[in-house]
Amino acid sequence: MDRHTDEPTAAALDAIEAEWPLIDAELSLLDAEIRALYTDGGPSPLDQRRIRRAEQRVMRRAAMLGSPVTPTRLAA
């Protein structure tokens, strides 16, 4: 019997659900970095603060999952 399917398995869905807080935090970090890159005149102090907060959130979520993550700082 062919068990090939395009649908994710229950185990894969459970893994995604368990990792979702980290995925969401990484998406927020990416959004903050993109905003800073497209800001005329360079990132503002608010952009820099937004990136720092997003980085901290990624680090907290990664620590909760026991996952080593080092975000790359785009705006200094």
C-alpha positions as CSV (number, residue, x, y, z in Angstrom):
1,M,0.0,0.0,0.0
2,D,1.3,3.4,-1.0
3,R,1.5,5.7,2.1
4,H,2.8,8.7,0.2
5,T,0.7,11.7,0.8
6,D,1.0,15.5,0.5
7,E,-0.5,16.0,3.9
8,P,1.8,16.5,7.0
9,T,1.8,13.7,9.6
10,A,0.4,14.2,13.0
11,A,3.9,14.1,14.4
12,A,5.1,16.8,12.0
13,L,2.1,19.0,13.0
14,D,2.9,18.4,16.7
15,A,6.5,19.4,16.1
16,I,5.5,22.6,14.3
17,E,3.1,23.5,17.1
18,A,5.8,22.9,19.7
19,E,8.2,25.2,17.8
20,W,5.7,27.8,16.9
21,P,6.6,30.3,19.6
22,L,10.2,30.3,18.3
23,I,9.1,30.5,14.7
24,D,6.8,33.5,15.6
25,A,9.6,35.2,17.4
26,E,12.0,34.7,14.5
27,L,9.4,36.2,12.1
28,S,9.0,39.2,14.3
29,L,12.8,39.7,14.3
30,L,12.9,39.4,10.5
31,D,10.1,42.0,10.3
32,A,12.0,44.4,12.6
33,E,15.2,44.0,10.6
34,I,13.4,44.5,7.2
35,R,11.8,47.7,8.6
36,A,15.2,49.0,9.7
37,L,16.8,48.2,6.3
38,Y,14.1,50.1,4.4
39,T,14.1,53.2,6.7
40,D,15.4,56.3,4.9
41,G,18.4,57.7,6.7
42,G,19.1,54.4,8.5
43,P,17.5,52.8,11.4
44,S,16.0,55.1,14.1
45,P,16.5,54.5,17.8
46,L,13.0,53.0,17.8
47,D,14.0,50.6,15.0
48,Q,17.1,49.6,17.0
49,R,15.0,49.1,20.2
50,R,12.5,47.0,18.2
51,I,15.3,44.8,16.9
52,R,16.8,44.4,20.4
53,R,13.5,43.4,21.8
54,A,12.8,40.9,19.0
55,E,16.3,39.4,19.4
56,Q,15.7,39.0,23.2
57,R,12.4,37.3,22.4
58,V,14.1,34.9,20.0
59,M,16.7,34.1,22.6
60,R,14.1,33.4,25.3
61,R,12.0,31.2,23.1
62,A,15.1,29.3,21.9
63,A,16.2,28.8,25.5
64,M,12.7,27.4,26.4
65,L,13.1,24.8,23.6
66,G,16.8,24.2,24.4
67,S,17.7,25.4,20.9
68,P,21.0,27.4,20.5
69,V,20.1,30.5,18.4
70,T,22.3,33.5,17.8
71,P,20.5,36.3,15.9
72,T,22.4,38.4,13.5
73,R,22.3,42.1,14.3
74,L,21.7,44.1,11.2
75,A,21.3,47.5,12.8
76,A,23.9,48.7,15.3
